[in-house]
Amino acid sequence: MQDIDSIPGHLAPAARAALSWVNDTRGSNYQLTGLVGVDGVDNASQPFEMGLVLCDGEICAREQVRVIPEDDAFHFDFVNESEPDIPPLLDPPVGVRRDWLDRQLEKFEFVLLLYYRGLW
């Protein structure tokens, strides 16, 4: 993950525009705290996908969006992943948390859980 201070300059305009689009579409007031899955994106003039790590002070979420550059602006679409590596809600509900943890432990030798600002 790239935190807000380390987002590459060529992705910053698309990330800011995607944040505004998500907030307008969802009727939310998220702030961008980082990007996921943009390590191989060297050219922001071609369509690409990025994961936005968003927080509104209480809840943090991850939104996967497809970015399509159009002249001096961008067009966005939500991307539905069949089973994302990072859950969309970064603090999944109690019933989901255990299931998600079990699936991760099947794939990895260990999982590190981090408790941050009241959220897992």
Backbone torsions as a table, in degrees:
resi	resn	phi	psi	omega
1	MET	NA	142.1	174.8
2	GLN	-105.5	120.1	-179.9
3	ASP	-73.3	171.8	-172.9
4	ILE	-57.0	-31.5	-178.3
5	ASP	-80.7	-14.4	-177.0
6	SER	-114.2	16.6	176.5
7	ILE	-69.5	126.2	-179.3
8	PRO	-58.9	145.5	-177.5
9	GLY	-56.6	-35.4	-178.0
10	HIS	-73.2	-14.9	178.3
11	LEU	-101.3	-15.8	-175.4
12	ALA	-58.1	-46.3	179.3
13	PRO	-61.3	-40.9	179.0
14	ALA	-66.9	-38.9	179.8
15	ALA	-65.5	-42.9	178.4
16	ARG	-65.1	-42.4	179.0
17	ALA	-66.5	-37.9	178.7
18	ALA	-65.6	-39.7	176.9
19	LEU	-59.2	-48.1	179.0
20	SER	-61.1	-42.0	-179.7
21	TRP	-63.8	-45.3	178.9
22	VAL	-61.9	-46.4	179.8
23	ASN	-61.0	-42.2	178.2
24	ASP	-66.9	-43.0	-177.5
25	THR	-68.7	-43.5	-176.4
26	ARG	-89.6	-9.1	-175.5
27	GLY	65.0	36.7	-176.2
28	SER	-112.1	178.8	179.4
29	ASN	-132.7	49.5	-178.8
30	TYR	-71.5	156.3	168.1
31	GLN	-116.4	143.5	178.8
32	LEU	-78.2	124.5	178.8
33	THR	-113.7	-10.1	177.9
34	GLY	174.1	173.9	177.7
35	LEU	-124.8	148.3	177.6
36	VAL	-127.6	140.7	172.9
37	GLY	76.6	30.4	179.7
38	VAL	-117.4	12.1	-176.1
39	ASP	-59.4	-35.5	-178.1
40	GLY	-93.3	5.5	-177.9
41	VAL	-89.2	102.0	-179.4
42	ASP	-101.6	-16.4	-174.7
43	ASN	-130.0	105.3	-178.1
44	ALA	-82.7	5.5	177.3
45	SER	-90.5	-4.4	176.5
46	GLN	-110.7	153.2	177.2
47	PRO	-58.2	141.9	178.6
48	PHE	-155.4	169.2	176.5
49	GLU	-113.8	149.8	174.7
50	MET	-149.3	149.5	175.5
51	GLY	-99.4	124.0	178.4
52	LEU	-95.7	127.0	174.0
53	VAL	-97.5	114.5	-170.7
54	LEU	-121.2	142.3	176.7
55	CYS	-136.2	146.4	176.7
56	ASP	-119.2	19.9	-179.6
57	GLY	99.2	-33.6	-179.6
58	GLU	-114.8	-43.3	-174.5
59	ILE	-121.3	139.2	173.6
60	CYS	-114.2	144.0	-178.2
61	ALA	-142.8	162.7	175.0
62	ARG	-119.8	127.0	176.7
63	GLU	-117.6	125.2	176.5
64	GLN	-93.9	122.7	-178.0
65	VAL	-127.2	149.1	172.7
66	ARG	-99.0	129.6	-177.9
67	VAL	-107.3	125.5	178.0
68	ILE	-122.9	106.9	179.2
69	PRO	-65.9	135.8	178.1
70	GLU	-135.8	102.5	-177.7
71	ASP	54.8	-115.6	-179.1
72	ASP	-99.8	13.6	-177.8
73	ALA	-132.3	-172.5	-179.8
74	PHE	-135.5	149.9	171.0
75	HIS	-113.6	140.3	-177.0
76	PHE	-125.8	149.3	172.0
77	ASP	-138.3	145.4	172.7
78	PHE	-74.9	142.7	177.9
79	VAL	-109.6	124.2	176.9
80	ASN	-96.5	112.8	176.8
81	GLU	-88.9	139.7	-178.4
82	SER	-62.1	-44.9	176.2
83	GLU	-148.5	87.5	-175.8
84	PRO	-66.1	149.5	176.5
85	ASP	-65.7	-34.7	178.3
86	ILE	-111.0	122.3	-178.8
87	PRO	-60.1	147.2	-179.7
88	PRO	-59.2	-43.4	173.9
89	LEU	-92.8	120.4	-173.7
90	LEU	-71.8	-12.9	171.7
91	ASP	-122.8	83.7	-174.6
92	PRO	-65.1	152.8	176.8
93	PRO	-56.5	156.1	-173.1
94	VAL	-51.5	-45.9	-178.7
95	GLY	-64.4	-31.7	-178.2
96	VAL	-82.3	-34.3	-174.9
97	ARG	-56.3	-47.1	-178.1
98	ARG	-64.0	-43.2	179.1
99	ASP	-61.9	-45.0	-179.5
100	TRP	-63.5	-43.0	-179.9
101	LEU	-62.6	-42.6	177.9
102	ASP	-60.8	-42.7	179.5
103	ARG	-64.7	-37.8	179.1
104	GLN	-67.7	-39.3	-179.7
105	LEU	-68.3	-23.5	173.6
106	GLU	-70.9	-30.2	-176.7
107	LYS	-91.2	-29.6	-173.2
108	PHE	-125.3	157.9	-179.9
109	GLU	-68.7	-35.6	177.0
110	PHE	-151.6	162.1	177.1
111	VAL	-129.8	131.7	177.9
112	LEU	-98.3	121.3	177.5
113	LEU	-99.9	132.3	-178.2
114	LEU	-118.7	126.8	178.0
115	TYR	-97.3	117.0	-173.5
116	TYR	-133.8	120.2	176.0
117	ARG	50.9	41.3	176.6
118	GLY	85.1	0.1	180.0
119	LEU	-120.7	152.8	175.1
120	TRP	-87.2	NA	NA
